[in-house]
Amino acid sequence: MKPLPPFQTWPVHLRDPRFGLAWYTRPGVFVNQIQKKRGTVEVASALHDAIDHVLEWQAEDLREHGGLLIIHDWREMRSYDSEARSLY
């Protein structure tokens, strides 16, 4: 799993085979890049786990800057299960 443009030069902070890649950058920005063709409940759950981790890990930074901005790069995903959409 390698970062796709425009993030190919960014050092990867999280590599999760269940959904793809993610980065946290200050102040309060979480970027994720789904590298699955189909969005499933597993993909959505794994992404939620990553977001929850960032909310806990960077709680102080997020308080200082008023919350978390999430940027989704889901260009590789071609379809999704209705259960995954409902969960997300």
For each residue, the residues with C-beta under 8 A, 3 or more apart:
1: 15 17 20 21 35
2: 8
3: 7 8 9 10 12 21 33
4: 7 8 33 35 73 75 76
5: 8
6:
7: 3 4 10 21 23 31 33 73
8: 2 3 4 5
9: 3
10: 3 7 23
11:
12: 3 15 21 22 23
13: 22 23 24
14: 21 22 23 50 53
15: 1 12 21
16: 19 20 21 22 46 50
17: 1
18: 42 43 45 46
19: 16 32 34 35 36 43 46 47 50
20: 1 16 32 33 34 35 36 76
21: 1 3 7 12 14 15 16 32 33 35
22: 12 13 14 16 30 31 32 33 50 54
23: 7 10 12 13 14 30 31 32
24: 13 29 30 31 54 57 58
25: 29 31
26: 29 61 65
27: 61 64 65
28: 58 61 62 65 66 67 68 69
29: 24 25 26 68 69 70 71
30: 22 23 24 50 51 54 68 69 70 71
31: 7 22 23 24 25 70 71 73
32: 19 20 21 22 23 47 50 70 71 72 73
33: 3 4 7 20 21 22 73 76
34: 19 20 39 43 47 72 73 74 76 77
35: 1 4 19 20 21 76
36: 19 20 39 40 43 76 77
37: 76 77 78 79
38: 43 77 78 79 80 81
39: 34 36 43 44 74 77 79 80 81 84 85 88
40: 36 43 44 80 81 83 84
41: 44 45 81 83 84 87
42: 18 45 46
43: 18 19 34 36 38 39 40 46 47 84
44: 39 40 41 47 48 84 87 88
45: 18 41 42 48 49 87
46: 16 18 19 42 43 49 50
47: 19 32 34 43 44 50 51 88
48: 44 45 51 52 87 88
49: 45 46 52 53
50: 14 16 19 22 30 32 46 47 53 54
51: 30 47 48 54 55 68 70
52: 48 49 55 56
53: 14 49 50 56 57
54: 22 24 30 50 51 57 58 68
55: 51 52 58 59 62 68
56: 52 53 59
57: 24 53 54
58: 24 28 54 55 61 62 68
59: 55 56 62 63
60: 63 64
61: 26 27 28 58 64 65
62: 28 55 58 59 65 66 67 68
63: 59 60
64: 27 60 61
65: 26 27 28 61 62
66: 28 62
67: 28 62
68: 28 29 30 51 54 55 58 62
69: 28 29 30
70: 29 30 31 32 51
71: 29 30 31 32
72: 32 34
73: 4 7 31 32 33 34
74: 34 39 77
75: 4
76: 4 20 33 34 35 36 37
77: 34 36 37 38 39 74 80
78: 37 38
79: 37 38 39
80: 38 39 40 77 84 85
81: 38 39 40 41 84 85
82: 85 86
83: 40 41 86 87
84: 39 40 41 43 44 80 81 87 88
85: 39 80 81 82 88
86: 82 83
87: 41 44 45 48 83 84
88: 39 44 47 48 84 85
